[in-house]
Amino acid sequence: MVSRPNRNKRRRHVHVRIRRKIHGTASRPRLAVFRSLKHIYAQVIDDDAQRTLAAVSTAGGGFDGYGGNVSAAASVGDMIAERARKAGVEQVVFDRGGHNYQGRVRALAEAVQKAGLLPPSRERSPRDEGK
């Protein structure tokens, strides 16, 4: 019998690989995203000082409604951008936490991008596909 792949184990493995490349500093902290079935969590972390500068989730206070959809993720992105600005953060490095960059993770990232904390993503043109 063929065993089913453990998705969470795979996601954690990918997250470890991502974390080797991404490091948050005081000048540009890391925006870490965690997604569960019912909620989404975002933290702005200074890895040098091992300190969380700002955190928002749909599970915590200040959020009403269902937290497992794209609109909830976008509102969490707006809230984390606002709290990060209050903490004095100008720009962040995005850590998708091993999750695919689609759906709720993408909605959160785009909301933070609109707030100006993330640089705009490079749009690929059809000419770039061959490179």
C-alpha positions in Angstrom: 0.0 0.0 0.0 1.3 3.4 -0.9 1.5 5.8 2.0 0.2 9.4 1.7 2.8 12.2 1.8 2.9 14.2 5.0 2.2 17.7 3.9 3.2 19.4 7.1 6.5 17.6 7.2 7.2 18.7 3.6 6.2 22.3 4.4 8.5 22.4 7.4 11.4 21.0 5.2 10.8 23.8 2.7 10.6 26.4 5.5 14.0 25.3 6.8 15.4 25.7 3.3 13.9 29.1 3.0 15.2 30.2 6.4 18.8 29.4 5.3 18.5 32.2 2.8 16.2 34.7 4.6 17.4 36.5 7.8 15.7 39.5 9.4 17.8 42.4 10.8 16.9 45.4 12.8 16.8 47.6 9.7 14.9 45.0 7.6 13.1 42.5 9.8 11.4 39.3 8.6 7.7 39.1 8.0 6.9 35.4 8.9 3.5 34.0 7.8 1.8 30.9 9.2 -1.4 29.5 7.8 -3.7 27.0 9.4 -7.1 25.8 8.2 -9.0 28.3 10.2 -6.6 31.2 10.8 -3.6 33.1 9.5 -0.8 34.5 11.6 1.8 37.2 10.7 4.8 38.3 12.8 7.6 40.9 12.1 10.7 39.4 13.6 14.2 40.8 14.2 16.3 37.7 14.0 19.5 39.4 15.3 17.9 40.4 18.6 15.5 37.4 18.6 12.6 39.7 19.2 9.1 40.0 17.7 8.4 43.6 16.8 4.7 43.2 15.8 2.3 40.3 15.5 -1.3 39.9 14.2 -3.5 37.0 13.7 -7.2 36.2 13.0 -7.2 34.1 16.1 -6.3 36.9 18.4 -8.3 39.9 19.6 -9.2 42.7 17.3 -10.4 40.5 14.5 -14.0 39.5 13.9 -15.3 36.9 11.5 -13.8 33.8 9.9 -10.1 33.8 9.5 -9.6 31.1 6.9 -10.3 33.1 3.7 -8.5 35.5 1.4 -10.3 38.6 2.6 -9.2 37.8 6.2 -5.6 37.4 5.1 -5.7 40.7 3.3 -7.0 42.5 6.4 -4.3 40.8 8.5 -1.8 42.1 6.0 -3.2 45.7 6.5 -3.1 45.3 10.3 0.5 43.9 10.4 1.7 46.7 8.1 0.1 49.3 10.4 1.6 47.8 13.6 5.0 47.4 11.9 5.0 51.1 11.0 4.2 52.0 14.6 7.2 49.9 15.7 9.4 51.9 13.3 9.8 49.3 10.5 10.4 50.8 7.0 10.8 47.5 5.0 10.5 43.8 5.6 11.8 40.5 4.1 8.9 38.2 3.3 9.0 34.6 4.8 6.2 32.5 3.4 6.8 29.8 5.9 7.0 26.9 3.5 3.6 27.6 2.1 3.0 28.2 -1.6 2.8 31.8 -2.7 -0.9 31.7 -3.6 -4.3 32.3 -2.1 -4.1 33.6 1.5 -0.4 33.9 1.6 -0.3 36.0 -1.5 -3.3 38.2 -0.4 -1.4 39.0 2.8 1.8 39.8 0.9 0.0 42.0 -1.5 -1.7 43.9 1.3 1.7 44.5 2.9 3.1 45.5 -0.5 0.4 48.1 -1.0 1.2 49.5 2.4 4.8 50.0 1.2 6.7 47.6 3.5 7.5 45.1 0.7 9.2 46.1 -2.5 7.0 45.5 -5.6 7.5 42.0 -7.0 9.0 41.7 -10.3 6.4 40.9 -12.9 7.5 38.3 -15.5 6.9 39.0 -19.1 6.6 36.3 -21.7 10.2 37.2 -22.9 11.6 36.3 -19.5 10.3 32.7 -19.7 13.1 31.6 -21.9 15.9 33.1 -19.7 
